[in-house]
Amino acid sequence: MKKEAGNNSSGIAAVILGILSILFVSNNGIILGIIGIFFAIAQKKKNNNSWARAGLVLSIIGVVLGILAVATIVWIAKYNPEILSNLFNQSIQGFKV
């Protein structure tokens, strides 16, 4: 296994942010993914290694999934709003004591 020289902190941060952007798919995921992309690009400039590539790929996947999730919610809200109102009413009923 080849040891990669240099500081990998930006690449590791990009990987972590990419994973978090996939886990938090909505607006937060988009923001985390964009920040992860910046970290991955910074790592590629310093030391182009597997951390930078993995962080970039994961962050892009997170941003794309986030955009698709937000677009789906907007589409449902526009064309079938009763689904969202039913989900909202069910979630509120769960909090009633």
Rosetta silent file (secondary structure, phi, psi, omega in degrees, C-alpha in Angstrom):
SEQUENCE: MKKEAGNNSSGIAAVILGILSILFVSNNGIILGIIGIFFAIAQKKKNNNSWARAGLVLSIIGVVLGILAVATIVWIAKYNPEILSNLFNQSIQGFKV
SCORE:     score description
SCORE:     0.000 S_00000001
   1 L     0.000  128.584 -176.679    0.000    0.000    0.000 S_00000001
   2 L   -80.522  130.205  178.142    1.420    3.327   -1.077 S_00000001
   3 L   -86.088  129.795 -179.258    1.705    5.953    1.637 S_00000001
   4 L   -90.593  125.175 -178.002    0.484    9.356    0.541 S_00000001
   5 L   -85.614  155.710  174.672    2.731   12.194    1.639 S_00000001
   6 L   104.311  178.122 -179.142    1.510   15.582    2.665 S_00000001
   7 L   -86.485  122.732 -178.647   -1.327   17.070    4.628 S_00000001
   8 L  -106.324   15.932 -173.150   -4.655   15.348    3.961 S_00000001
   9 H   -62.933  -40.094  178.796   -6.809   17.425    6.305 S_00000001
  10 H   -68.187  -36.281  178.367   -8.803   19.125    3.540 S_00000001
  11 H   -68.122  -41.740  177.760   -9.382   15.802    1.819 S_00000001
  12 H   -65.152  -41.028  176.888  -10.537   14.125    5.014 S_00000001
  13 H   -61.991  -39.120  178.654  -12.847   17.068    5.706 S_00000001
  14 H   -64.694  -40.241  178.696  -14.235   16.745    2.167 S_00000001
  15 H   -64.803  -45.333 -179.792  -14.937   13.038    2.681 S_00000001
  16 H   -62.788  -45.048  179.020  -16.683   13.680    6.011 S_00000001
  17 H   -66.144  -35.020  176.262  -18.744   16.515    4.548 S_00000001
  18 H   -64.141  -42.729  177.725  -19.591   14.366    1.519 S_00000001
  19 H   -64.479  -44.225  178.766  -20.869   11.567    3.739 S_00000001
  20 H   -64.574  -34.658  178.930  -22.873   14.026    5.832 S_00000001
  21 H   -67.627  -28.447  176.136  -24.321   15.609    2.690 S_00000001
  22 H   -76.473  -37.653 -179.688  -25.623   12.190    1.649 S_00000001
  23 H   -70.119  -41.733  178.830  -27.086   11.522    5.109 S_00000001
  24 L  -100.919   83.660 -165.544  -28.751   14.949    5.375 S_00000001
  25 L   -70.437  -26.423 -171.691  -30.272   14.939    1.916 S_00000001
  26 L   -77.967 -138.276 -176.315  -32.331   18.149    1.964 S_00000001
  27 H   -58.960  -41.579 -179.719  -31.143   21.753    2.195 S_00000001
  28 H   -62.899  -37.542  178.564  -28.496   20.969    4.786 S_00000001
  29 H   -64.368  -37.643  178.241  -27.086   18.252    2.543 S_00000001
  30 H   -64.569  -45.274 -179.422  -26.746   20.666   -0.345 S_00000001
  31 H   -63.441  -47.009  179.319  -24.870   23.156    1.831 S_00000001
  32 H   -62.297  -38.879  179.128  -22.586   20.482    3.293 S_00000001
  33 H   -64.804  -40.858  178.664  -21.935   19.085   -0.185 S_00000001
  34 H   -64.928  -42.751  176.927  -20.964   22.462   -1.589 S_00000001
  35 H   -63.487  -39.918  177.291  -18.581   23.055    1.309 S_00000001
  36 H   -61.727  -37.084  177.428  -17.191   19.539    0.759 S_00000001
  37 H   -63.300  -42.471  178.176  -16.572   20.337   -2.910 S_00000001
  38 H   -62.263  -42.144  178.102  -14.555   23.408   -1.903 S_00000001
  39 H   -64.290  -39.837 -179.959  -12.482   21.326    0.519 S_00000001
  40 H   -65.540  -40.559  178.227  -11.913   18.654   -2.141 S_00000001
  41 H   -65.628  -39.948  177.504  -10.747   21.251   -4.665 S_00000001
  42 H   -62.768  -40.581  178.383   -8.413   22.763   -2.063 S_00000001
  43 H   -66.306  -39.107  178.588   -6.970   19.298   -1.368 S_00000001
  44 H   -62.360  -35.155  178.920   -6.513   18.640   -5.103 S_00000001
  45 H   -69.629  -37.715 -179.832   -4.493   21.849   -5.376 S_00000001
  46 H   -77.281  -50.614 -174.171   -2.271   20.896   -2.429 S_00000001
  47 L  -156.846  101.316 -177.522   -1.937   17.169   -3.010 S_00000001
  48 L   -72.069  102.394 -177.717   -4.050   15.351   -5.582 S_00000001
  49 L  -137.616 -172.392 -175.794   -4.768   12.067   -3.812 S_00000001
  50 H   -69.002  -27.845  176.649   -7.540    9.594   -3.113 S_00000001
  51 H   -63.591  -41.839  179.827   -8.943   11.701   -0.266 S_00000001
  52 H   -65.780  -44.245 -179.996   -9.549   14.577   -2.659 S_00000001
  53 H   -65.204  -44.996 -179.476  -11.177   12.342   -5.270 S_00000001
  54 H   -64.535  -42.682  178.478  -13.372   10.533   -2.742 S_00000001
  55 H   -63.000  -40.132  179.095  -14.439   13.788   -1.109 S_00000001
  56 H   -65.569  -45.388 -179.398  -15.282   15.325   -4.459 S_00000001
  57 H   -64.057  -48.045 -179.351  -17.324   12.319   -5.586 S_00000001
  58 H   -63.055  -40.221 -179.875  -19.214   12.004   -2.296 S_00000001
  59 H   -66.961  -40.784  178.084  -19.923   15.739   -2.147 S_00000001
  60 H   -64.496  -42.724  177.557  -21.210   15.823   -5.716 S_00000001
  61 H   -60.613  -43.613  178.829  -23.463   12.839   -5.019 S_00000001
  62 H   -62.011  -41.814  178.965  -24.770   14.581   -1.893 S_00000001
  63 H   -65.682  -44.084 -179.695  -25.498   17.814   -3.761 S_00000001
  64 H   -63.710  -45.020  177.921  -27.287   15.984   -6.585 S_00000001
  65 H   -62.842  -39.307  177.963  -29.379   13.935   -4.142 S_00000001
  66 H   -63.735  -43.234  178.412  -30.213   17.082   -2.191 S_00000001
  67 H   -64.359  -41.644  177.606  -31.323   18.930   -5.306 S_00000001
  68 H   -63.768  -39.223  179.560  -33.459   15.952   -6.353 S_00000001
  69 H   -65.727  -45.304  179.380  -35.036   15.772   -2.880 S_00000001
  70 H   -65.607  -41.311  178.281  -35.870   19.473   -2.807 S_00000001
  71 H   -62.817  -38.488  178.441  -37.219   19.331   -6.374 S_00000001
  72 H   -65.796  -43.005  178.946  -39.406   16.354   -5.432 S_00000001
  73 H   -64.125  -41.886  178.220  -40.805   18.154   -2.385 S_00000001
  74 H   -64.293  -41.218  179.887  -41.526   21.269   -4.448 S_00000001
  75 H   -64.287  -44.010  178.647  -43.179   19.162   -7.145 S_00000001
  76 H   -63.882  -41.846 -179.672  -45.358   17.360   -4.586 S_00000001
  77 H   -64.197  -33.055 -178.253  -46.278   20.658   -2.945 S_00000001
  78 H   -79.616  -44.580 -171.597  -47.279   22.139   -6.278 S_00000001
  79 H  -101.141  -16.496 -178.893  -49.196   19.249   -7.826 S_00000001
  80 L  -150.061   66.737 -173.350  -50.412   17.228   -4.832 S_00000001
  81 H   -67.801  -20.445 -178.740  -50.407   19.375   -1.676 S_00000001
  82 H   -66.840  -25.120  175.783  -52.764   17.091    0.266 S_00000001
  83 H   -63.470  -46.198  179.732  -49.951   14.536    0.645 S_00000001
  84 H   -66.731  -38.849  179.511  -47.824   17.083    2.502 S_00000001
  85 H   -67.119  -36.744  176.558  -50.747   18.251    4.624 S_00000001
  86 H   -64.829  -43.438  177.696  -51.549   14.637    5.584 S_00000001
  87 H   -62.787  -41.247  179.564  -47.916   14.019    6.566 S_00000001
  88 H   -64.316  -44.956  179.621  -47.851   17.250    8.552 S_00000001
  89 H   -64.014  -38.570  178.646  -51.099   16.402   10.370 S_00000001
  90 H   -66.606  -39.530  179.879  -49.841   12.899   11.193 S_00000001
  91 H   -69.092  -34.282  178.004  -46.582   14.255   12.572 S_00000001
  92 H   -69.881  -38.208  179.010  -48.424   16.798   14.745 S_00000001
  93 H   -63.079  -30.034  177.622  -50.724   14.097   16.113 S_00000001
  94 H   -68.077  -22.872 -179.164  -47.660   12.189   17.254 S_00000001
  95 H   -92.691  -10.566  179.913  -46.645   15.147   19.467 S_00000001
  96 L   -69.697  137.836 -177.935  -50.017   15.584   21.178 S_00000001
  97 L   -98.280    0.000    0.000  -49.993   14.522   24.800 S_00000001
